[in-house]
Amino acid sequence: GENVEQHPSTLSVQEGDSAVIKCTYSDSASNYFPWYKQELGKRPQLIIDIRSNVGEKKDQRIAVTLNKTAKHFSLHITETQPEDSAVYFCAARKTSYDKVIFGPGTSLSVIP
Amino acid sequence: GAVVSQHPSRVICKSGTSVKIECRSLDFQATTMFWYRQFPKQSLMLMATSNEGSKATYEQGVEKDKFLINHASLTLSTLTVTSAHPEDSSFYICSANPRQGATDGYTFGSGTRLTVV
């Protein structure tokens, strides 16, 4: 089955700097890659997603890139703010009816 | 937007008892829902896929007789933790795709914090 790896497990950045989180997946049939932000004790919130027919997608300070050949995808957060501090999960899914498999997560701390 | 309601949000139970967790899609129909478990500082691990009108599909290593899933309607799936033990203490969370057939992200319930004493 699908296996999603994620690095780094923890990341500390100064406010205003950029943060990059990288993920790899194993199943070449996966074609949808969402990113979730989870604050302590709360549900994961979808922040951005990318489909396999797209190489890059941007939404304000957040961007995601996908290299389907290498089975890599990355999350980029620019101009980080303290409220960006949370755990971020990458994930992969094959079809719209299929299960979402999560990476192990990255704990991001933005230092004011 | 699509809302998934999950109840209870917190529950404390004694070892050996059973606990039922409900997951409802409030403004859409969900033929499929997913149940995850999350231990502290860990990722969401898929337990099972709940299918309306048929048996759930369990992930490897998940005991189907211990974690009973019922998906009796298009808006309700339930997870029952039977004969709970302290090691079952965890955050249980459900999710559903509000647009079956579309490639949008799943919506999550608010989760249930289960503590077995």
Interface residues (C-beta under 8 A of the other chain):
Chain A: N31 Y32 P34 G41 K42 R43 P44 Q45 L46 D49 R51 F89 S96 Y97 K99 V100 I101 F102 G103 P104 G105 S107
Chain B: T32 F34 Y36 K41 Q42 S43 L44 M45 L46 T49 I93 S95 N97 R99 Q100 G101 A102 T103 D104 G105 Y106 F108 G109 S110 G111 R113
